[in-house]
């Protein structure tokens, strides 16, 4: 499965640890409330951070998909 859709989430409990990342939608169960993410915490903490909330470029999408091991399209 591949998709251009991603969700953003903020990791970390303390302000100094918080990082916002993009996560490919196929790695999240959006049918649950709250959304469930089945990705190890260390993988999330080392994911490429989002600098702002502007639309992702194709290069950013490919980097995120490659990091998480999914197809970008």
N, C-alpha and C positions, 0 to 999 in steps of 0.2 A: 504494500500500500504506500502511496506517496501523496503528499499534499503540500500546498503552499501555505496552509493555515498554521499559525503558531499562536501559542498563548504566552503571555509574559507573566512571570511570577517573581516574587522577591524572596530570597533565601536569607537565613540568619535571623537570630532572635534579638540581638543587640544592634543598635544603629551602626556601630563600627563594622559589623559583620555583614550588614545587609547589602545584597547585590541583586539587581534586576536582570533576569535572563529571559531569553526566548526559548520555548520548549516546543518541539514539533507536536502537533495536536494528537498524533497517533500514539504518543507516550502518556497521554492523560485520559482518564475516564471522566468525561465531562457530563455524563448522565447522572453522576452522584453529586450530592451537596453535603459537604464541600467537594470540589473536584479532587479526585485521587490521582496521584502521580506515582507510578511504579518505577522510579529511578533512584538508585542509591544516593544518599546525601553527599558523599564525596564527589560523585560525578556532577551533581548539581552545583556544588561549591566551586568546581573548577571549570564550569561551562563558560563560554565567551560571554562577557557582560554586555548588556544593552547600554549604550551611552545616553540615549534619549528615546522617546517614544515615537519617533518618526518612522515611516514605512521602511521595512528592510530592503536593502538592495539585493539583487540576485547573488552577488558575491557573499553577502552576509548570510543569506538563506542557505547557500551551499556550505559555508563554514559551519553553521549551526547543525545542519543535517549531517554533515560528515562527522562532527564531534559526537553526536548521539547515535551514529551508525544507521541512519535511515536515508532513503532516497529523497532528494529535494523536490522532484517532480515526477 
